[in-house]
Amino acid sequence: MHLPAMRTPILVLSIGLLLSWLLPPPAHAAPNRVDATPAGLTLDGRQWWPSGFDAYQLATDWSVNAGCGAMVDLDDYFAGLPPHSLTRFNLFAQLAVNKYTQQLDFGPMDAVFDAAARHGQMVLPVLAAADGACESGVFKERDWYRSGWRTVAGAGGLTFEQWVRTAVGRWKSRSALAGWELVGEPEPSICGDQSCGWQQRSCPVDAARVLRSFFGSAGAMVTRLHGGAVIWSGFTGGGQCGTAGPDYQYVAGSPYVDVLDYHDYGADGVALPGDQWNGLAERLRQARAVGKPLAVNEIGQHAGSCGSTSERADDFRTKVAGQRAAGTATALFWAFVPDPRHDQCTYDIGPGDPVHELVSELTSLD
């Protein structure tokens, strides 16, 4: 249901945002705990090789927002992880809108950072999804990366630029923050029809330049707002528009990208999947060439009606052992859900799944 615009609240919101941009950062902001080096990640100055989960729905609170998946008991979730693990979750503007008042309500998002800190965990917020999932549902095309991120209003009446400013300003001092991921799986394609299925998309010749320019502008803004913050690329890494073949290294060379990404699906038990142009081995070579760590921030394998969870955990163990030996910097598993569908073939990883034991084995802080 489309609600009519509310003139007074929007005016108040705009003034508030303007003031937040003009005011100096807090004098006693917490120092950045995470750093990215050619050798990998550090946490509080010590070598850090984190494992954990993609738990996209952590900021879902049905009493406040429209949500993205099921609600999670945050204390139960974070208490079940080893100290210093890493969780990647959705911090979308849509989840900051109170579904009853249509005003910004940061309570559910604050709760994620608070719970993570209570349990000594680290979180990586993703500020938008390329495919629009749990947002407007609209795929972000080439023109969004060129200018739309600054001009197209979305949830809460905010452009993406305004949301980034809001999010970074609010949470940059949180002790659980591991950095920022601007867009999950960015891909500056052009849609061929309204559905924008991958079969109907075309890739413009300037896709890589558009994507690097986006990071050069949006990433520079994050750096101005949060000096020293680690910016994670969010790349899928499998040959998508804008990062296919050598374009991956070109975009990765941006000074406003600190950690590179690879998402690993469809190669059960295989450590280094993919071909010579877009496989994980090539992505690791490119990461070394630009002197940045490479995070495998989504590893997914079906289980449930099509396979046992213990077999999946064994495949993950084999896969990640090879990846870590080859030089990867993380292993995050897709996806934790509080209500796994055991009678279906899904990527669901629920409480008590054997993958939790693997996360405990993998996470290390030297």
Salt bridges, closest charged atoms under 4 A:
ASP44 OD2 - ARG33 NH2 2.68
ASP54 OD1 - ARG88 NH1 2.78
ASP75 OD1 - ARG118 NH2 3.02
ASP75 OD1 - HIS119 NE2 2.83
ASP110 OD2 - ARG170 NH2 2.75
ASP110 OD1 - ARG174 NH2 3.65
ASP114 OD1 - ARG174 NH1 2.54
GLU135 OE1 - LYS140 NZ 2.92
ASP143 OD1 - ARG142 NH1 3.04
ASP143 OD1 - ARG146 NH1 3.70
GLU161 OE2 - ARG165 NH2 3.49
GLU181 OE2 - ARG88 NH2 2.89
GLU185 OE2 - HIS263 ND1 2.60
GLU187 OE2 - ARG201 NH1 3.31
ASP206 OD2 - ARG142 NH2 2.72
ASP264 OD2 - LYS319 NZ 2.92
GLU282 OE2 - ARG285 NH2 2.80
GLU298 OE2 - ARG88 NH1 2.90
GLU298 OE2 - HIS263 ND1 3.60
ASP314 OD1 - ARG317 NH1 3.31
ASP348 OD2 - ARG341 NE 2.79
ASP353 OD2 - ARG312 NH2 2.88
GLU361 OE2 - ARG317 NH2 2.97
